Amino acid sequence: MPSPRSASSGPAGGILVSVDRTIAIPAAFFTDVLPEITAIEELQVTLAVFRLLADIGGVEQPIPERAILRDRLLRLAMRVEGSPREPDRRIAKGLDLAAARGTLLRLDVGAGRRATVWYYVNTVENRSTLAAVERGAIAPPQALWAEDADTPPEIHIERPNAFRLYEQNIGALTPLIADQIIRAIEEYPADWIEDAIVEAVSYNRRSWRYITRILESWQTNGRGEPGA
């Protein structure tokens, strides 16, 4: 009779042993964020960010987007058989959802060819730090500087593109509309939402209800059909 698999036999056994290192995750994630998450991409990306941050000093640290996109364990978890590039799209969707929900703060750092994207976990301390950076009270954290930079980089807190397009072309982003956009990001590709907003504006039908009708039509009839 084969011997039982020991607890130290590795992750293939699905066993979590007490000697494994632990990763700190804020309790608010479980009480305020987790009950709202419905997309597996958002959950996997958010948990991966906590794991990566534990390796570099904790949730007070910024993390570059490239580190998330290149993370081997995350790419393995989000792979799709027969589609080697699929993790990129799914990770991007998870990051969009986490930034839209406010779990992560997305930063555009620098400009032009040297521009990079970074993330902070949305904690009180991190929001306070970024607010001080934006008003010029303190310099950006050293991690955000380019290696050979003599001056601090420009830093902007950035929302997902669908949010910005809505605010620029439709109207004020109320909590109700923000929640509906998050639900749309869960259900539709990001470029569909952006294109639907543009199409609604072109018909001068500036409402989220009309944008939703366009998305539903595309889902049913394909992108070649009229939006309403």
Residue pairs with C-beta under 8 A, 6 or more apart in sequence:
5 13
5 15
7 13
7 15
7 17
8 17
8 19
9 15
23 50
23 51
23 54
24 50
24 54
24 58
24 59
25 47
25 50
26 59
26 121
26 123
29 46
29 50
29 103
33 46
33 101
33 103
34 43
36 101
37 43
37 46
37 97
37 101
38 186
39 93
39 94
39 97
39 186
41 78
41 90
41 91
41 93
41 94
41 97
42 93
42 94
42 97
42 98
42 101
42 186
43 94
44 74
44 77
44 78
44 94
45 68
45 74
45 91
45 94
45 95
45 97
45 98
46 94
46 98
46 103
46 104
48 68
48 71
48 73
48 74
48 77
49 63
49 68
49 98
49 104
49 119
49 121
50 59
50 121
51 73
52 63
52 67
52 68
52 71
53 59
53 61
53 63
53 121
56 63
59 121
59 123
59 126
60 123
60 125
60 126
61 143
62 107
62 118
62 119
62 120
62 141
62 143
62 144
63 118
63 119
63 120
64 116
64 117
64 118
64 119
65 95
65 116
65 117
65 118
65 119
66 116
68 74
68 91
68 95
68 119
69 88
69 91
69 92
74 87
74 91
75 87
75 91
78 86
78 87
78 90
78 91
78 94
79 86
79 87
80 86
80 87
80 90
92 190
93 185
93 190
95 104
95 106
95 119
96 160
96 162
96 185
96 190
97 182
97 185
97 186
98 104
99 105
99 106
99 119
99 158
99 159
99 160
100 159
100 160
100 162
100 163
100 178
100 181
100 182
100 185
101 182
102 122
103 121
103 122
104 119
104 120
104 121
104 122
105 119
105 120
105 121
105 122
105 126
105 127
105 130
105 157
106 117
106 118
106 119
106 157
106 158
106 159
106 160
107 117
107 118
107 119
107 120
107 130
107 144
107 155
107 156
107 157
107 158
108 115
108 117
108 155
108 156
108 158
109 115
109 116
109 117
109 118
109 140
109 144
109 153
109 154
109 155
110 116
110 146
110 153
110 154
111 154
114 146
117 158
118 144
120 126
120 130
129 138
129 141
130 155
130 157
132 138
133 139
133 140
133 141
133 155
134 155
134 157
139 152
140 152
140 153
140 155
144 153
144 155
145 152
145 153
146 153
158 164
160 181
160 185
160 190
161 190
161 194
162 181
162 184
162 185
162 190
162 193
162 194
162 197
163 173
163 178
163 181
165 194
165 197
165 198
166 173
166 177
166 181
166 197
166 208
167 173
169 197
169 198
169 201
169 206
170 197
170 200
170 201
170 206
170 207
170 208
170 211
171 206
173 181
177 208
180 208
180 212
181 193
181 208
184 193
184 212
184 215
185 193
187 215
188 215
188 218
188 219
192 215
192 218
192 223
193 211
193 215
196 211
196 214
196 215
196 218
196 227
197 211
199 214
199 227
200 206
200 207
200 210
200 211
200 214
200 227
203 210
203 227
203 228
205 228
210 228
213 227
213 228
214 227
214 228
217 225
217 226
217 227
217 228
218 225
218 227
